[in-house]
């Protein structure tokens, strides 16, 4: 069997009208991942709805209906291969869900493509004047651990394929990326026109001034993501099944480290908050028995010592000699995204972190930071509001497993949600560990 291509999770981000879906649709179609017949149907449907030319966006949007019907179709459609890698595309349509999914879902993105419309962005704007989602997505992608970035300046056809406009937009976005903490010299920029298919898979003949790679070629220039196999084992539980003849089968995705059959493990906090010890009997992935599993693997496993009521979604499994950390309280850097008023001490929203959803109370707002530079603007502010970046202390209402950004970044990120929307996102930078047992 030939060695499988390395898999990369790719997220498309940027403002809602700048052409993300069209770019993804064009990429899938031009690379032969959507057939002619399906495309023809979409074209007819697009014209019927008076949206001629939008058929590429329809490729992605059609998946939304299928998404409601079941996950498998959705995933099957959004995988595509380049000569070097195979990708799962995480489209980012709905801003609010996208943030939550990026942090907590099976969708930790390895790389991102930021789509910027050359028609909407002139390139002369200050950061404050740029489309808010463009700036916010660039910042969030960095906070949420997206490792690599490609910036595609889209809609070049609407600007007469002007090199001057491209350079200006590139300059404006470069400032945003610097402010967000990206190493700009490692970010790839390219001009595209997705509706026309310029520089997506096929090299454009409309921009002789640009001699760099197409979007498809840029994707192959991404570095292979490193799997965190050398970190301690952390396996958040997504679901727990009771299967006749086998027993209790927890299911989850290995975030860090390696788990092997025969390993002595502990699930924490566990029902009584003291941790539940066990031994891995079997590991299965895609209905095949495996001897071990590594980061990124979604597995079902059977553990000697685990009863159905002992463990639940949100518990995290680690090795007995390196038990996951349960925090008494923790300090985090957060960015406030969408709060209706202001956040003050005593506020107790729900944290979505790995597979857990736990209410945590704000016990102190330590500092407000300048989002651009990270310098302290104010010590102990009374409140924080939308757009603010702050260092905040939280106390979980129930036992919660969380790790610091420095030790195990994969378990340090979270989304904060309140009445149906993501109000903030952040990462844990310090904690007081609870004594287990």
Secondary structure, DSSP 8 states (H G I E B T S, - for coil): -----EEEEEEEEE-TTSSHHHHHHHHHHHTTSS-HHHHHHHHHHHHHTT-TT-HHHHHHHHHHHHHHH-HHHHHHHTEEE-SSEEEEEEE--SHHHHHHHHHHSS---SEEEEEEETTT--S---GGGS-HHHHHHHHHHHHTT--EEEEEEE-GGGGTT-HHHHHHHHHHHHHHHHHTT--GGG-EEEE-BTTTTBTSSS--SS-TT--S--HHHHHHHS------TTS--EEEEEEEEEETTTEEEEEEEEEES-EETT-EEEEES-TTSS-EEEEEEEEEETTEEESEE-TT-EEEEEEET--TTT--TT-EEEETTS---BEEEEEEEEEE---SS-B-TT-EEEEEETTEEEEEEEEEEEEEE-TTT--EEEES-S-B-TT-EEEEEEEESS--B---TTT-GGGTEEEEEETTEEEEEEEEEEEEE----
